[in-house]
């Protein structure tokens, strides 16, 4: 299966985060190496608009067969268009149709080859159209509230009217963690969505699901990774 790793250069929360060092390697290297080690992944490509990211990606074994166009590298660019551009480039290059492909975000460094292999195995065993990785939500949906322009608190509508209870008594909710996507080209092209009636969830532990958006996420991920190295 083709694996696409999207990594643009214009991060706002943590500038230069995709090649910022974490535990001895650039952040993106952890995802590239996991993909390269995983059984079932035939090709790993990085789509980026940044030459520094491209050079690091090649150093760690990924292909960078094109530089991402500027119109697909802005803050408002659609991830779906980025993935379609990458898959269509590969199809044009090889002359072969791509039905399914994997996307790994480089900002989830604790996702490893075992997770990738488990997700692939589940996807095949379930006969799914798409697969998305999730982690358990930190708080139940009924706890969410909205803050209006006057600073007043309102129920967000999730479980409205339900009496607040201890979190242990609430149903389990899951949220996408950005670690693994197995997507369907035709669904993405025609419906522009990752989801359908045959989408399955690959559930990951919260501690494996740290998605680096802010400096505190970076420090938290580093602490978890260092702890794991110490326990090996």
Helices and strands as residue ranges (DSSP letters): E 2-6, G 17-19, E 21-22, E 25-26, H 27-37, E 43-47, H 51-59, G 70-72, H 79-94, E 100-103, H 113-126, E 130-136, G 141-143, E 145-147, E 153-155, G 167-169, E 174-184, H 185-191, E 199-204, G 206-208, H 215-231
